[in-house]
């Protein structure tokens, strides 16, 4: 009997279950550490701007390094990358614990250590999110993403309150020590796991090439690009609550570290409720309606917190904020994961993180400066207005409907008949494909070719053009370049089953007696070889392969 995915289906897979539980403990530690860092900065007598920079110093590295982390995750062993990131986080946490214990911590040294923690988080996040697809089958992927969100928000609902108790009892040192211990379990699980790595046909891309490929893919994918814009808008405004939370606890509701922890706990409890509601909301509403609900719900939280002087009412506002936070961000995350194939999913998620956390880093600084100049209430009210504007933005630029596309490789690859022996680095390669199109089909052909152009450029083709023969108007020629033969091979490995409709439509419009004719050529300037060197042309080495059909 075929397995029907459910919310808990990913737990059937032992490695996902083990990593999820270990990550839950690590999330508890991270949230306890964040409470200690924020309250320690407040205790050091720092300004509102410096207090807000604690949040910014954690999120800024995610904006700066996530793309590089995603490129590494897509080209190398994701398990090892995640393990390395966890070890780095452990070392940074031990260092912060020691300087705090010795009484050497200063506001700027605290920001340095929180920045280092953010660096480790950037590399860990890209590896962890893209590694989920290797732990569970694609049918369980949406459930696994939801469970990851659930795990983080379960920790968020309790961790900050625990952090408040620890800070009240043992100071920030106790919070930092608890965080250091929390990494050990996940490091042990990752060290013991030995996944079966699929054979790598091609060598890894260089870091620069891989990063450029990720940028190009997202730029040529309208669905993902729109998610990045909306995520940045949400992060910019919504971070006001977390960045100013110590000041809300101390100045607006006149509390201490325990109150601070309770406010964060109320936020986390709301996030858990939001995670439980996401699946129902997705069945009842469009993805855009869910995201707008997230924007409006968080606006209620921010405005309520700004106007309230009661800890109870502010905690109620935080419940709204937590639920709205997870509803919006989980919707963004799932949309990106289901819109990107495995070869680029790490980079797509990294760019989403960069946009969202970049908005958070900028917002943390902006709202801190506004709070310092004009007041905490004024900063929160302005953030609420920005959130309302973000919801209104969706009326003009709505997110697409969430669809589970088949983004597995199309795998229609065959070795070409190549007369010259060429090496992977040989190039540039010029490809032309000839189509015979009847006059009544020209408009339909051009419409399909517009999609073809986007997919070609998305997958790495350059200088794409479409030509029409002046003597034979039924003859159309698609032309594009790749820098090397190896990049041509990569390009032909990247089409997915979701792209197959374009290929089949072109074949149906082509009226020739044979399939569209493909020419593969290598550019060579005149006079590039001396007569003595001409005999070495053949020594440019090993053939690779080509794609069947329009390639």
Secondary structure, 3 states (H helix, E strand, C coil): CCCCCCCCHHHHCHHHHHHHHHHHHHHHHHHHHHHHHHHHHHHCCCCHHHHHHHHHHHHHHHHHHHHHHHHHHHHCCHHHHHHHHHHHHHHHHHHHHHHHHCCCCCHHHHHHHHHHHHHHHHHHHHHHHHHHHHHCCHHHHHHHHHHHHHHHHHHHHHHHHHHHHHHHHHHHHHHHHHHHHHHHHHHHHHHHCCCCCCCCCCCCCCHHHHHHHHHHHHHCCHHHHHHHHHHHHHHHHHHHHHHCHHHHHHHHCCCCHHHHHHHHHHHHHHHHHHHHHHHHHHHHCCHHHHHHHHHHHHHHHHHHHHHCCCHHHHHHHHHHHHHHHHHHHHHHHHHHHCCCCCCCHHHHHHHHHHHHHHHHHHHHHHHHHHHHHHCHHHHHHHHHHHHHHHHHHHHHCCCCCCCCCCCCECCCEECCCCCCCECCCCCCEEEEEEEECCHHHHHHHHHHHHHHHHHHHHCCCEEEEEEECCCCCCEEEEEEEECCHHHHHHHHHCCEHHHHHHHHHHHHHCCCCCCCEEEEEECCCCCCCCHHHHHHHHHECCCCCEECCCC
